[in-house]
Amino acid sequence: MQIPPFARSRGFLASLLITVALAIPAPRAAHAAPLVAKPEVNAPVTVTDTGGGWTLDNGIVKAAISKGNGRMTSLVFHGVNTMAGGGYWEQTPQGGTATVTIDPAGNGGARAEVAVKGVTGGRGMDIEVRYALGRGDSGIYAYAVFSHPAAYGAMGEGESRYITKLNHDFNWISVDADRNLLECTPQDWGAGVVIHAKEQRILSTGYYKNSVEHKYSYNAVQYKIPAYGWSSTGDHIGVWFINPTTEYLSGGASKLELVCHYDANDNPDPIILDYWCAGHYAGGAGCNIPAGENWSKVIGPIFVYCNVVTEPEVPSQSDLATLAATAGNPTVPPAWHDNATALFQDALAQAKIEKAQWPYEWVNGVDYPHKQQRGSVTGQLVLDDPQAATTMLPHLTVGLAHPDYLSNARGYVQRSGNGNLITWDHDGNYYQFWTDGGGDGRFTITNVRPGTYTLHAFADGVLGEFAQAGITVTAGQSLDLGKIQWKPVRYGKQLWEIGYPDRTGGKFFKGDGANYWRWGWPVRYPLLFPNDITYTIGKSDYHKDWFFEQVPHGESTAWLNPAARDPANQPFGWMMTGTPGQDMWRTIGRGRATTWTIKFNMDDSSQGKATLRVALAGADGYGGLAVAVNGKSVGTIRTVATNALRYNTDKGVWREYTQAFDAGLLKPGENEMQLTVPAGDLTSGVVYDYLRLELAENH
């Protein structure tokens, strides 16, 4: 018999115990990995007009599209309608036209495409949404054209995305290697108690009871996740978003966004999101076009990919019994993990295929240059830093972005800390082109739209960013920049450092991929470091002795589940179940000021200027970070709030801060530097990337 998926059951524990007692198929051999089927159907594509919409069908997937609003109301794969709320763009075209833009009758059934365009300009722009289906495609392509004719008034779009809401059989979420896990059920979410914000609930039932489910736990850097989505432990089907490029997404190679989660309703749908502009994290990257400017941007095509495991592994009775026995901090059946991971890996493999095909030759009739109409840029960055331990540039990231520009935008853009200046990591108006370079500094950026750009680069181990303006790309041409000198900023001799710059807190304690995204580290910090942190240069180990975030020190343990074996470290089940109608955060959510001490030795007295350089992967609150040297205050670093702590991340919009002070405060022998986060909400404070002290002596 087939084991019913937990996502379909309200009383999952009772169902599980009954299921364990029944005969189930023997598990597949341990050495046999689940097999993901490749489509063998090669039927011609058809498009059928249903009056109010169209049905696109290629024998593998069948999609229904509404003519009225451009919504994909269903997507059927292997006999299953994968959709609940359907697929749609956040902005809906209204009062426009609905057309078949590629008729399969004219190309032998190779491809169909339909389009719905809103021409009212009521939001300050026009929107055309398109869906395309090709012969043999195991999924459907969705894209949109946003345009602003010069005759329109000013347009400001703070948030725009493509969304799919899946049916409730999808119960396994896959974002990356660490966030690839069984989800709670919609019923468990609905029965949960809100804590701190509507997106966060303490679960009182299910396999994650006494844990907080938070939709922001599943944020990710869009540039780093070529495929992401959900799968079903019952139907063994996956649905994924694949971005074949990130050129149309805002914020460049470091943009952090929501990608998968449950929506915030009491009976929520599993959703997949593709934001092309949004206000999350330090103001994010919005799209703001002034009156009189003729502008357009093509978002996508995004591939909504479907796959299936045809020979799934089956959980053993023992595995299911273990899951029941470990509810709260569950041990999930390996078979479910293997099936879901096979689907996820197949989606990642498909993403490589899509990337190789970009730009798609079949996209026509919109501002979308084909490969021969684009150019490329190549070169080699050469590090010029005598104090660097190596000239290698690990994890080099290089990109071309629109030059910085001034905007009259307000709201989210103002929160970025740059005033009206729009930099690449806050730009949603224009296309950006990023690539991974080699450790030797070599890079090639392909498929670039013609235009004039600024070249940007950052790499692990190098504090700061490289920038070179005036890079002009010509259609059909390859521009070789040759060797490019990169001389990072130095304020003097380096005295010490903690960690290394890589724009994340991942190298510090609990900042690693297995931990940082789990809700509640500011709550658990007092258990991990009851006496706060004293870090001795040359003796302490930043991997375990430096926490990735510095927050107020909570003094309440009302949150602590007494049944938890290791509440400071276990992934789930360490919270007390909340009381309906009461927000526990009012009791536990504030803490005293937290001071961390750095101890270091100096051989001699010093004269001149010392500079503390602090690279932050994020911050929250407006109290800043107070700095003292040997008991004397030298100033407060005023941080830009980015929601990194509130929204569970060790990375975000990166920023470097400096605090200079009189080097005469340093003395021969042992010195101390104190860093203090003021009392306040536990999700205020900073997320560290790197710290360095430099000294420029007077001679």
C-alpha positions in Angstrom: 0.0 0.0 0.0 1.1 3.6 -0.5 1.9 5.5 2.6 -0.3 8.6 2.9 1.7 11.8 3.1 1.5 13.6 6.4 0.5 16.8 4.6 -2.9 15.3 4.0 -3.5 14.3 7.6 -4.6 16.5 10.6 -3.9 13.8 13.2 -0.6 12.8 11.8 0.7 11.0 14.9 -2.4 8.8 15.1 -2.3 8.1 11.4 1.4 7.2 11.7 0.9 4.7 14.5 -1.8 3.0 12.5 0.3 3.0 9.4 3.3 1.5 11.2 1.1 -1.5 12.2 0.1 -2.2 8.6 2.1 -4.1 6.0 4.1 -1.7 3.7 6.3 -2.4 0.7 9.8 -3.4 1.5 12.3 -0.6 1.2 14.4 -0.4 -1.9 18.0 -1.6 -1.7 20.1 0.9 0.1 22.5 1.3 -2.9 19.7 2.1 -5.3 19.2 5.9 -5.5 15.7 7.2 -6.4 15.2 7.7 -10.1 13.9 10.9 -11.6 12.1 10.2 -14.8 12.9 12.1 -18.0 10.0 12.9 -20.3 9.7 10.6 -23.2 6.6 12.3 -24.7 7.3 14.2 -27.9 3.8 15.2 -28.8 3.1 18.5 -30.6 2.1 21.5 -28.5 -1.5 22.6 -28.6 -3.3 25.7 -27.5 -7.0 25.6 -27.0 -9.2 28.7 -26.6 -11.7 28.0 -23.8 -13.4 31.4 -24.1 -12.2 33.0 -20.8 -8.7 31.5 -21.3 -6.4 29.0 -23.0 -5.2 25.5 -22.3 -1.6 24.8 -23.3 -0.7 21.1 -23.5 2.3 19.1 -24.7 1.4 15.7 -23.3 3.7 16.3 -20.3 2.2 19.3 -18.7 -1.1 21.1 -19.2 -1.6 24.6 -18.1 -4.7 26.8 -18.0 -4.2 30.5 -18.4 -6.9 33.2 -17.7 -7.4 35.9 -20.4 -8.7 38.3 -17.9 -5.7 38.6 -15.6 -2.9 36.4 -16.9 -3.1 34.0 -14.0 -2.1 30.4 -14.5 -5.1 28.7 -12.8 -3.8 25.1 -13.1 -0.7 23.2 -14.0 -1.3 19.5 -14.4 1.7 17.1 -14.3 1.4 13.3 -14.1 -2.3 13.6 -13.5 -1.9 16.0 -10.6 -3.0 19.6 -10.6 0.0 21.0 -8.7 -1.6 24.4 -8.2 -3.8 25.6 -5.4 -3.9 29.4 -5.8 -2.2 29.2 -9.1 0.6 31.2 -10.7 0.5 35.0 -11.0 2.4 38.2 -11.1 1.9 40.6 -8.2 0.8 43.3 -10.6 -2.2 42.3 -12.6 -2.8 43.5 -16.2 -6.2 45.0 -16.6 -8.3 46.4 -19.4 -6.0 45.2 -22.1 -5.7 42.5 -24.8 -5.3 38.8 -24.8 -3.5 37.2 -27.8 -1.7 34.1 -29.0 1.8 35.3 -29.7 3.2 32.0 -30.9 0.7 29.7 -32.6 1.8 26.1 -32.7 -0.3 25.5 -35.8 2.3 27.6 -37.6 5.4 25.8 -36.4 4.4 22.2 -36.4 3.6 22.1 -32.8 7.0 23.1 -31.7 5.9 25.9 -29.3 2.9 27.9 -28.1 2.8 31.2 -26.3 0.0 33.4 -25.0 0.0 36.9 -23.7 -2.2 39.2 -21.6 -1.4 42.9 -21.6 -2.8 45.7 -19.5 -2.7 49.0 -21.2 -4.4 51.3 -18.6 -1.2 52.6 -17.0 -3.2 53.0 -13.8 -0.2 52.0 -11.7 2.1 54.2 -13.7 3.2 51.4 -16.0 2.0 48.8 -18.5 2.3 45.1 -17.9 2.3 42.2 -20.4 2.5 38.7 -19.1 3.4 35.7 -21.3 3.4 31.9 -20.9 5.2 29.7 -23.3 5.3 25.9 -23.7 7.6 23.9 -26.0 7.6 20.4 -27.3 9.1 18.1 -24.7 9.2 20.8 -22.0 8.6 19.4 -18.5 7.2 22.7 -17.3 6.1 26.1 -18.6 7.9 29.4 -19.0 6.5 32.6 -17.5 7.7 36.1 -18.2 6.5 39.7 -18.0 7.3 43.0 -19.7 7.0 46.0 -17.5 7.0 49.3 -19.4 6.6 53.0 -18.6 6.0 55.3 -21.6 7.4 58.8 -21.4 3.9 60.2 -21.3 3.2 58.6 -18.0 3.7 60.1 -14.6 6.3 59.0 -12.1 6.2 55.2 -11.3 7.4 53.6 -8.1 7.2 49.8 -7.6 8.6 48.7 -4.2 7.8 45.1 -4.6 7.1 42.9 -7.6 7.3 39.1 -8.1 6.0 36.0 -9.8 4.3 33.6 -7.4 2.9 30.1 -7.5 0.7 28.7 -4.8 0.9 24.9 -4.7 -1.6 22.3 -3.5 -1.2 21.1 0.1 0.4 17.7 -0.8 3.7 19.6 -1.3 5.3 19.2 2.1 9.1 19.2 1.4 10.9 22.5 0.9 14.2 22.8 -1.0 16.2 26.0 -1.1 19.8 24.9 -0.7 21.8 22.0 0.8 21.0 23.1 4.3 17.3 24.1 3.8 16.2 20.9 2.2 13.7 19.5 4.7 10.3 18.2 5.6 7.9 21.1 6.4 5.3 21.3 9.1 1.7 20.7 7.9 -0.6 23.6 7.0 -2.8 22.5 10.0 0.2 22.7 12.4 0.9 26.2 11.1 -2.8 27.2 11.5 -2.8 25.9 15.1 0.4 27.8 16.0 0.7 30.8 18.2 2.0 34.1 16.8 5.2 35.4 18.3 6.8 38.7 17.5 5.3 39.1 14.1 2.5 37.5 12.0 5.1 35.5 9.9 6.4 33.7 13.0 4.4 31.0 15.0 5.2 28.7 17.8 4.0 25.3 16.7 1.9 23.4 19.3 1.3 20.2 17.2 3.1 18.1 14.7 6.7 16.9 14.2 8.1 20.4 14.9 6.0 21.2 18.0 7.7 23.5 20.4 9.6 25.2 17.5 9.0 28.5 15.7 8.2 28.3 12.0 9.2 31.6 10.3 8.8 32.2 6.6 11.9 34.3 6.6 14.0 31.3 7.5 13.9 30.4 3.8 15.4 33.6 2.4 18.4 33.2 0.1 20.8 35.1 -2.2 19.1 34.7 -5.5 22.3 34.6 -7.5 23.4 31.5 -5.6 20.2 29.4 -6.0 19.6 28.4 -9.7 16.6 26.2 -8.7 14.4 26.1 -5.7 10.9 24.9 -4.8 8.7 22.2 -3.2 8.1 18.5 -3.6 5.6 15.9 -2.2 6.5 12.9 -0.1 3.3 11.3 -1.3 3.1 12.0 -5.0 6.9 12.2 -5.4 6.5 15.3 -7.6 8.5 18.5 -7.5 7.7 22.0 -8.8 10.6 24.4 -9.1 11.5 27.9 -10.2 14.5 28.2 -12.4 16.1 31.5 -13.3 18.4 30.8 -16.2 20.1 34.2 -15.5 19.8 36.8 -12.8 20.2 39.7 -15.1 16.6 40.9 -14.7 16.6 40.5 -10.9 17.4 43.6 -8.7 20.2 44.0 -6.3 22.9 42.1 -8.1 24.9 39.1 -6.8 24.3 39.7 -3.1 20.5 40.3 -3.2 18.8 38.4 -0.4 15.1 37.5 -0.9 12.3 35.3 0.2 12.0 32.3 -2.2 9.8 29.6 -0.6 7.6 29.4 2.4 4.0 29.0 3.6 1.9 32.1 3.3 0.6 33.6 6.5 -3.0 32.3 6.4 -4.3 29.8 9.0 -4.6 27.2 6.2 -1.6 28.2 4.2 -0.5 27.3 0.7 3.1 26.3 -0.1 4.4 29.1 -2.3 7.4 29.8 -4.5 8.5 33.3 -5.2 10.6 35.1 -7.7 11.1 38.7 -6.7 12.6 41.0 -9.3 12.4 44.0 -7.0 11.5 44.3 -3.3 12.1 46.3 -0.1 13.4 43.5 2.1 16.8 43.8 3.8 18.3 47.3 4.1 15.8 48.8 1.7 16.3 46.1 -0.9 16.1 47.3 -4.4 13.1 49.1 -5.8 12.1 50.2 -9.2 11.4 54.0 -9.5 11.0 55.7 -12.9 10.4 59.5 -13.2 7.8 61.1 -15.3 8.9 61.6 -18.9 11.3 58.6 -19.1 10.6 55.9 -21.6 11.6 52.6 -19.8 10.9 48.9 -20.0 12.3 45.7 -18.4 11.7 42.1 -19.4 11.5 39.8 -16.3 12.2 36.2 -17.2 11.5 33.9 -18.8 11.4 31.9 -15.6 11.0 28.2 -16.0 8.4 26.6 -13.8 9.9 23.1 -13.9 8.1 19.8 -12.9 9.7 16.5 -12.2 8.8 13.1 -10.7 10.5 10.2 -9.0 9.2 7.0 -10.7 11.0 4.5 -8.4 10.9 6.2 -5.0 12.4 4.8 -1.8 9.9 3.7 0.8 10.3 4.4 4.5 10.7 1.4 6.8 8.4 0.7 9.7 11.3 1.5 12.0 11.9 4.9 10.3 8.3 5.8 10.7 8.2 4.7 14.3 11.3 6.8 15.0 9.7 9.8 13.4 6.7 9.4 15.7 8.9 9.0 18.7 11.0 12.0 18.0 8.2 14.5 17.2 9.3 17.9 18.3 12.9 17.5 17.2 12.2 14.9 14.5 14.4 12.3 12.8 12.9 12.2 9.3 12.9 9.0 7.3 15.9 8.8 5.1 13.7 7.6 2.2 11.8 10.9 2.1 15.1 12.8 2.2 16.5 10.8 -0.6 13.5 11.1 -2.8 13.2 14.9 -2.3 17.0 15.4 -2.8 16.9 13.4 -6.0 14.2 15.8 -7.3 16.1 18.8 -6.1 19.3 17.7 -7.7 17.5 17.0 -11.0 16.1 20.6 -10.8 19.6 21.9 -10.3 20.8 19.9 -13.3 17.9 21.3 -15.4 19.0 24.8 -14.3 22.4 24.3 -15.9 20.6 23.3 -19.2 18.5 26.4 -19.1 21.5 28.6 -18.3 23.3 27.2 -21.4 20.3 28.0 -23.6 20.1 31.7 -22.4 19.1 33.9 -24.1 16.3 31.9 -25.5 16.0 32.1 -29.3 12.2 31.7 -29.2 11.6 35.0 -27.3 10.5 37.6 -29.8 8.4 40.7 -30.0 9.8 42.3 -26.8 13.1 44.2 -25.9 15.1 41.0 -25.6 18.4 40.9 -27.5 19.4 37.4 -28.8 22.9 36.0 -28.3 24.4 37.6 -31.5 23.0 41.0 -30.3 24.9 40.8 -27.0 28.5 41.2 -26.1 31.0 39.9 -23.5 33.7 41.2 -21.2 36.8 39.4 -20.0 39.8 40.3 -17.9 42.0 39.5 -14.9 41.9 41.2 -11.6 45.3 41.4 -9.9 45.4 42.0 -6.2 47.9 44.7 -5.1 48.1 44.5 -1.3 51.5 44.0 0.3 49.8 43.1 3.6 47.6 40.4 2.1 48.5 36.8 3.0 47.9 35.7 -0.6 47.3 37.3 -4.0 44.6 34.7 -4.8 41.0 35.8 -5.0 38.8 32.9 -3.7 35.1 33.1 -4.5 35.6 36.0 -6.8 32.4 37.6 -8.0 32.4 40.1 -10.8 29.6 42.0 -12.4 28.5 44.8 -14.7 25.9 47.2 -13.4 24.4 50.5 -14.3 26.4 53.4 -13.0 25.3 54.8 -9.7 22.5 57.4 -10.1 20.3 59.7 -8.2 16.6 59.0 -7.6 13.7 60.8 -6.1 12.4 57.6 -4.6 11.4 57.6 -0.9 10.5 54.8 1.5 12.5 51.7 1.2 15.2 53.3 -0.9 15.9 55.8 1.8 16.5 53.0 4.3 19.5 51.9 2.4 21.7 54.5 4.0 22.8 56.1 0.7 20.3 58.9 0.6 19.1 59.4 -3.0 22.1 57.7 -4.5 21.2 54.3 -6.0 24.1 51.8 -6.0 24.2 48.4 -7.7 23.0 46.5 -4.6 19.9 48.7 -4.4 19.1 49.0 -8.1 15.9 47.5 -9.6 15.6 49.7 -12.6 18.3 48.2 -14.8 19.8 44.9 -15.9 22.9 43.6 -14.2 25.3 40.8 -15.3 27.3 38.8 -12.8 29.7 35.9 -13.0 32.0 33.8 -10.8 35.6 34.4 -11.5 38.6 32.2 -10.8 40.9 32.3 -7.9 43.6 33.8 -10.2 41.3 36.8 -10.9 40.3 35.8 -14.4 36.7 36.3 -15.4 34.4 36.3 -18.4 30.9 37.9 -18.4 28.8 36.7 -21.3 25.5 37.6 -22.9 25.7 41.3 -21.8 23.2 43.7 -23.3 24.9 46.6 -25.2 25.5 49.6 -23.0 27.9 51.4 -20.6 28.4 49.9 -17.2 30.5 50.0 -14.1 32.6 46.9 -13.3 32.3 45.6 -9.7 34.1 42.8 -7.9 34.4 41.3 -4.5 36.2 38.2 -3.1 36.8 36.3 0.1 39.7 37.7 2.1 39.6 41.2 0.5 38.0 43.9 2.6 36.0 46.2 0.4 35.0 46.2 -3.3 36.6 46.9 -6.6 34.9 49.3 -9.0 35.8 50.7 -12.5 33.5 52.9 -14.5 33.1 53.4 -18.2 32.9 49.8 -19.5 31.2 49.9 -22.9 29.8 46.7 -24.3 29.0 46.4 -28.0 26.7 43.9 -29.7 28.6 41.0 -31.1 31.9 42.1 -29.6 34.2 40.7 -26.8 35.9 43.4 -24.8 39.2 42.3 -23.2 40.1 44.5 -20.2 43.5 42.7 -19.7 45.0 42.9 -16.3 43.3 45.2 -13.8 45.0 46.3 -10.6 42.9 46.0 -7.5 44.4 48.0 -4.6 42.2 47.7 -1.5 42.0 50.6 1.0 44.3 50.4 3.9 44.5 52.9 6.8 47.9 51.6 8.1 49.6 48.5 9.4 47.3 45.7 10.3 47.5 44.9 14.0 44.9 42.1 14.2 41.8 40.7 12.6 38.9 38.5 13.6 37.6 36.2 10.9 38.0 37.0 7.2 35.8 39.1 4.9 33.4 37.1 2.8 30.2 39.2 3.3 28.6 36.6 5.6 28.7 35.6 9.3 29.2 32.0 8.2 32.7 31.6 9.6 31.6 32.5 13.2 29.8 30.3 15.8 26.3 29.3 14.7 26.6 31.4 11.5 27.2 28.2 9.4 24.6 27.0 6.9 23.2 24.3 9.3 22.3 26.9 11.9 22.1 30.6 11.0 18.6 30.4 9.4 16.9 28.8 12.4 14.7 31.2 14.3 15.7 32.3 17.8 19.5 32.6 18.1 19.1 36.0 19.9 16.9 34.1 22.4 19.4 31.3 22.9 22.5 33.5 23.1 22.5 33.7 26.9 22.7 30.0 27.2 25.6 29.8 24.8 27.5 32.8 26.3 26.2 33.4 29.8 29.1 35.7 30.6 29.1 37.3 27.1 32.3 37.1 25.0 36.0 37.8 25.8 38.1 37.1 22.8 41.9 37.0 23.0 43.8 37.7 19.8 46.2 34.9 19.0 44.5 32.5 21.4 40.8 32.4 20.8 39.2 30.7 17.8 36.7 32.8 15.9 34.9 29.6 14.7 33.7 28.8 18.2 34.6 31.8 20.4 32.9 34.6 18.4 29.2 34.4 17.9 27.9 35.5 14.5 25.5 38.1 15.9 25.9 40.5 18.9 22.5 41.2 20.5 21.1 42.4 23.8 21.5 39.8 26.5 18.1 38.3 27.4 17.4 37.6 31.0 14.1 35.6 30.8 14.0 31.9 30.4 10.2 31.7 30.1 10.7 30.4 26.6 12.7 27.4 27.6 11.1 24.0 27.0 12.1 21.9 30.1 11.7 18.7 28.0 14.4 19.8 25.5 17.6 17.8 25.9 19.9 20.6 24.7 17.9 23.8 24.3 21.0 25.8 23.4 21.9 23.7 20.4 19.2 21.3 19.2 17.6 22.4 15.9 13.9 22.1 17.0 11.7 21.6 20.0 13.5 23.9 22.4 10.6 26.5 22.8 7.7 26.4 25.2 4.4 26.2 23.4 2.8 29.6 23.4 -0.6 30.6 24.9 -3.2 31.5 22.3 -3.9 35.2 22.2 -0.7 36.1 24.0 2.6 37.1 22.4 5.4 35.6 24.5 7.8 38.1 23.0 6.4 40.7 25.4 7.9 38.7 28.2 11.1 37.4 26.6 11.9 39.8 23.8 14.1 42.4 25.5 17.6 42.2 27.0 20.3 44.2 28.8 23.2 45.8 27.1 25.8 43.3 25.8 29.5 44.1 25.9 32.1 42.0 24.1 35.8 42.4 25.0 38.7 41.9 22.6 42.1 41.5 24.3 45.3 42.0 22.4 49.0 42.8 23.1 51.1 45.7 21.9 54.9 45.7 22.0 55.3 49.4 22.3 53.4 52.6 22.9 51.9 54.2 19.7 51.3 57.6 18.3 49.1 58.5 15.3 45.7 57.2 14.3 44.3 53.8 14.8 41.3 52.6 12.8 38.8 49.8 13.7 37.3 48.5 10.6 34.1 46.5 11.1 32.4 44.7 8.2 28.8 43.8 8.9 26.7 41.3 7.1 23.6 43.0 8.6 22.2 45.0 11.5 19.0 45.9 13.2 17.8 48.6 15.5 19.2 52.1 15.7 21.4 51.9 18.9 24.6 51.2 16.9 27.8 49.6 18.2 29.6 51.6 20.9 33.5 51.2 20.9 35.8 51.8 23.9 39.6 51.3 24.1 41.1 50.5 27.5 38.0 51.8 29.2 37.7 55.0 27.3 34.9 55.6 24.8 36.1 56.4 21.3 32.7 56.7 19.6 29.7 54.7 18.3 29.3 53.1 14.9 25.9 54.1 13.6 24.6 51.1 11.6 22.0 50.9 8.9 19.1 48.6 9.8 18.8 45.7 7.4 16.4 43.2 9.1 19.1 40.6 9.2 18.5 39.7 12.8 14.7 40.0 12.7 14.6 38.0 9.5 17.0 35.1 10.3 20.1 35.6 8.2 23.9 35.7 8.4 24.1 37.8 5.2 22.4 40.7 3.6 23.3 44.0 2.2 27.0 44.2 3.2 28.5 47.4 4.7 31.8 48.4 6.1 32.2 50.9 9.0 35.2 52.6 10.4 35.9 54.0 13.9 39.1 56.0 14.2 40.7 56.9 17.5 43.9 58.3 18.9 46.6 55.6 18.9 47.9 57.0 22.1 45.2 55.1 23.9 47.0 51.9 23.1 49.7 50.9 25.6 52.6 48.4 25.8 51.4 45.0 27.0 47.7 43.9 27.2 45.0 46.1 25.7 41.3 45.8 25.7 38.6 46.9 23.2 35.0 46.8 24.2 32.1 46.6 21.7 28.7 47.3 23.2 25.2 46.8 21.8 22.7 48.7 23.9 19.7 47.2 25.8 16.6 46.7 23.7 14.8 44.2 21.5 16.6 40.9 21.2 16.5 41.2 17.4 18.5 44.4 17.5 22.3 44.5 17.2 24.7 43.4 14.5 25.7 40.4 12.3 29.4 40.3 11.9 31.4 39.6 8.8 34.9 40.7 9.8 36.9 43.0 12.2 40.4 44.5 11.7 42.5 47.0 13.6 44.9 49.1 11.6 47.5 51.7 12.8 49.0 54.7 11.0 51.8 55.9 13.2 53.3 59.4 13.1 57.0 59.3 12.3 
